[in-house]
Amino acid sequence: MTEFALYIHYPFCLSRCPYCGFATEVEDEKQSSLFREALLKELDRRAGEAPWKNGRLHSIYLGGGTPSLMPPDYLTRLLDEVHRCFNWPAGIEVTLEANPGTQDQQRFSAFRQVGVNRLSIGAQSFHPAELERLGRSHTPAEIEGAVQTARQAGFENVSLDLIYGVPDQTVGSFSASIHRALGLGIDHLSAYSLTIEPGTPFEERMKEGTLPPPDPDLAAAHFTELRSLMRQAGFEHYELTNFAKPGCFSRHNYAYWRRIPYLGLGTGAHSFDGQRRSWSPRDTRQYLARLKAGEDPVAGEETLTPDDELKELVYLSLRTRDGLDIALAGRTFTLETLAELLDAGFLVQLKDRLHIPEERWLLLDEIVVRMLNQSRLRST
């Protein structure tokens, strides 16, 4: 029986943020209604295919987009169908993403009653000017209201997202946002450095010169402040971008980092069966057209080579607190390469694992590239 994580992508939002590179679009009631029915068709199709057939769920994550815009009765129908199709163990983590301003007590209570037990709320900042720069339509007060509503609805595991490296954001303003987030009694925080994604309005503005490019030195200062404040608050820095109270880490995201198979449903969603990766169209109309015609919605796929698998394993292992198995590293990389990185402080050895020191985690990409460029596979 295959154990896998299930990801469901709901592509609709009330508005599209100018920095967002995800497969999202502004909600249209007709389009979203068609999508919800198509999603059920895709679920039924995948449930009969290997390796998902009769599979055991590891976790469920409803992302987007803004899946909290889904009508609660539809979410009930969707999760009931998931329950029917797969082996649903008791106590698994079921996460729903939500944006401030899209919640109310009745809606959140309905989500909790149908099995959602973890909320991830996209706060991004507690400063109006920064929210405006990011194109966010909510206010700091609505962030606080969303967390309070979640608690009243019975959610015991609530996560917030923040973005740092925003133009004109200072270390002080980011620190204030962290303090506001912690003051709400959250259980988990995801913090991401702003990146300029291809094809986004932010990329266009940067090319025009109306938006300054991200400052890596400022982002590093933000990251240092973030680590310090979260450690003081008793949170564990368990992955490059994630902090959690003990026992509250994201089980679903850990499935990705450990290369556990995952099934993705919806526009732009990716699936991984352990060796082959596939993905659906990023355009919702294409996704709908394929399912309406009775076709497989997969838009592309690739089979990973041993070299691809190695790169993924090294990168994903070193971005978590678990680190990389030193026995695997010894078989893959030359002793000179490892000694060089250890001596320079880019790697540390703790028992039988190699780790990137927390203060060097932002250099993950450069360190992994350096390791892979000098791997034994490259020299054979």
N, C-alpha and C positions, 0 to 999 in steps of 0.2 A: 504494500500500500504506500503510495507516494504521499509524503507530507509536503504541503506547499502553503505559501502565503497568497492571499487573494487581494488584488488591488482593483478597485472600481473607480474609473475616472468619469466624473460629471463635469463637462466642459463649460458650463454656463456660469456667468457672473453678472451682477447688477451693472458693473462697468469694468473695463479692461485697464489694468494698471500699465503705465508706459514702460516699466522695466521688465514686465513679465514675458518670459519666453516659452511658457507652457502652452499646451493646446487648449486654449480657452477662447470664448467669445461672449458677447453681451447676450443675455437671455432673451429669447423670443418664445412666447408661450406655445405657439404651434410647433416650432422646431424642437423645443424641449420635450413636448408631449410625444412627438415622434421618436425622439431619442430614447425616452424611458421605455417605450415598447420594444425598440430595437435592442436595447440592453438586455432585456429578458430573453429575447431570441438568441443573442450571442451566448448568454449564460447557459441556456438549454443545449446549444450546439457544443460548447466546450465540455459540458458535463458528460457527454458521451464519447469523448476523445481521450486517447492515451496522451500523457500519463495521468491526466486529471480525473478520469473516470474512477469513481469509488474512492477518491483520494481523501486524505485527512487534512483538515484545515489547521494551519499553524497560527494564523492571525488574519484579520480582515481590516482593510484600510480603505475608506471612502474619501478620495481626494479630488482635486480639481484645479481650477474652477472653484465653485462654492456649492458643495453637495448639501449643505444645510438648507439650500433653497428647494430641495426636493420636498414634495408634499409628504407629510408623515405617513399617510395611508399607503403611498407608493413605496416608501422605504420599508414599511411592514411587509408589503407584498414581495419586494426584492429580497429581503433577508429571509423570509419564509422559503422562497425558492432556493436560495443558497443552502439553507438548512436541509431542504429536500434532496438536493443534488449531491451534497458532500457530507462526509463524516465531520460533525461539528462537536468537538470536545467541550466539556463543561469548563467554564472559566477562561476561554480564549479571549484575547484582546481584540476589541472591535472599535476602531477609531473613526471618528467623523471630523472632517475639517469644517470650520465655520468662520465667518467674518463678522466682526462687531457690526451691529446694526441689522443683522439678518436673523436675530433670535427673538423669541418671546418665551415666556414661561410654559405655555401650553405646548409649543413646538419642541422645546428642549425636553420636556417631560415625556412627550410621545417618543422621541428618539431613545430616551433612556429605557422606556418600557419595552421597546422592541429588541433590545439587546446591545445597543451602543453603550460602551462603558468607559470610553476615553474620548475627550474632545481636544482638538488642536485648533486654537484660535489665532487667526492672523492679525496680530496687533501691529507689528513692524516698528512703531514708535509711539511715544506718549507726548510728542511735541507737535502742535498744529502745523507749524511751518514745514516740518519734515514730512508729515503726512501729506500735506499739499504737494510738496516736491515729488513725492512718490506716487501721486495720483490716487491716494486712498480717500474713500468717501466717508469714512467714519471719524469720530472724534475720540479723544482720550476718555471722555466720560462714557462713551459707548463700549470701550474696551472693558472698563470696570464693570459696567452693567452686564456685559456678556459673561464675565467670570462669576459674578454674583448670581445671575440667572442659572448658570450651569450648576452651581452648588445647590441652589434651591431645588433644582430638578433631580438631584441625587447623584451627580457626577463626583466621584472621589478621585479621579485622575484627570487633571486639566493642564494642558500645555499651552504656552504662548510662543509665537514667533516674533523675533526682532531682527531688524536689518541694521548693520553698521557700515561705515564707509560712505554714507550718504553725503553728497555735496553740501558744504556749509555746516555739516554736523561736527560738533566738537567732542572731545573726550568727556567734557563736563555734561553736555546734553545727553550723550549716550549713557553715561553713568546714571543720570537722573531717570532715564527710561528703565534701566535695570532695577533701580530702587523701587520705582512705581510697580513694576511687574512682581518683584518679590513681596512687596507690601500687600499684594492681593492673595498671597498664600498659595501660589501655584505649585504644582508638583514637578513640572518639567519645563525647560526652556530650550528652544532651538534658536540659534543666532547665526545669521548668514552675512558674509561680506557682500556688499553690492557688486554685481558683475554686469557688464554691458552685454546683453544677449543679442546675437545677430537678428536683424529684421524687426527690432523693437523701436518704438519712438525714441527711446533713450539713445540708441545707436545713431539714429538720424540726427538728434540734437548734438551729440558729441562730434559727429562729422561736420556739422554746421558751425561748431565752436560755441554754441549756446549752453552746452553742458560740459563742465570740466570732467576729464577722465578720472576714475577712482585713484586716490592717492594711496599707494601700498604702505607708505610709512605711517600715515594716519590710521589706516585699517589695522596695522600692527599695534599701534597704541591703543586703539579700541579693544582689540583682542586681549591685550595684557590687562586692561581694566576689567574686562568681562571675566576673565579667569579668576582674578583676585576677588571680585565681589561675590561670584558664585561659590567659590571655595569658602569664603567667610560665612556664607549662608547655609553651608552644609550640603551643597549639591555636589554630585560626582560628575566630573568631566569625563564621560565614558566614550565620547567620540568627538571628532574634530569640531562639529557644529552643535553638539548636544550636551545638555546638563540635566541631571535628574536627582531628585531626592532618592535615597536608598530604596530599591525595589520598584521604582517608577520609570525605569528606562523604557524606550519604545521597543517592544518585542518585534513588531513588524519591520522596523528599519534594521534591526539586528539580523533578520532573515536575509536582507540584501547583502549586508556586510559579510555574512557567513556563507553566502552563495547557496542558500537553500532555494529550491525551485519556487517560482512564483508565477501566478496566472494573472494577467492583466486584461480587464474588460473595459470597453468604451473607447472614445476617441483618443488616439495617440498613445494608448496604453501598451506597455511592453510585457512580454512573457519570457520566462527562462525555465527550461526543463532540465537543467543540469549541464547541458552541452550546447543546445540550440537556443538562440534568442530570436524572437519575432516581435512585430509591432503592427498596430492598426494605423490607418490613415490619420493624420493630424487634422484633416478637414472633416467636420461633422457631416457635411453633405455627402462626401464620398463614403464615409462609414455607413450612413443610412442607405445609400443606393446599393451598396454591396449586399447588405442584409436583406433589403427588400427583394433583390433579385435571387435570393437564396444562395449567394456566394459567400465564401470564406472572407471575412473582413481583413485578414492579414494583408498588409501592404508590402512587407519585406521581411526577410529573415537572414540569419547568418549562423553558421556552425563554427563554434570556437575551436581554434587549433590549440595544441598543447602550449604554444607560446602565448596565445591570447589568455588562456586559463592562468598561466603563471603570472602574467601582468596583472590580471584582476585580483588574484589571490594576494599578491604582494601589496598592491595599492589598498585593497579593502582591509587587509589585516592591519596595516600600519596606520590607518586612519581611526582605529579603535584602541581602547585601552588594553585590549587583549594582546595586541602586538603580533609578531610573526614568529612562527616556530623556528627556532635556531637550527634544528636539524635540516629543515627544508632549505633555509638560507645557506647552510654550509654546502648542500648539494648543488645549489643553483648559482651562488656567487663566489668569486675567488676570495681567498682569505685576505689578499691584499686590499680588495675593495671594502670588505667588512671592517678590516683593521683601520683603514683610512677614515671611514665614516665614524667609527667608534672613537678614534683618537681626536677627531675634530668636534666631537660632541653632537653630531647629527643623529647618532643612534646610541642607545644604551642597552646593556644586557641585564635583564632581571630574571634570574633562574634560567629557564629553558626558552625564554622569549626575547626577541628584539623589539625595542620600542623607539619611537621618535619622542624625545623629551617634549613635554607639554608646551614649553615656550618656543619650540621649533616647529610646532605642528603646522603653522601656516606655510612652511617650506616643503610640505608633503610632496607636491608634484615634482619639484626640483630634485628632491632626495631619491624618489622612486625612479625618475628618468636616469639619474646618475647610476643607480644600482643596476637597472636593466641594460644600460648601454655597456656595462662591463660584466654581464652575466656569462655563465659558462655556455648557455645556449647560443649566445651571440658569437662565441669564440670557436664553436664546433661546426 
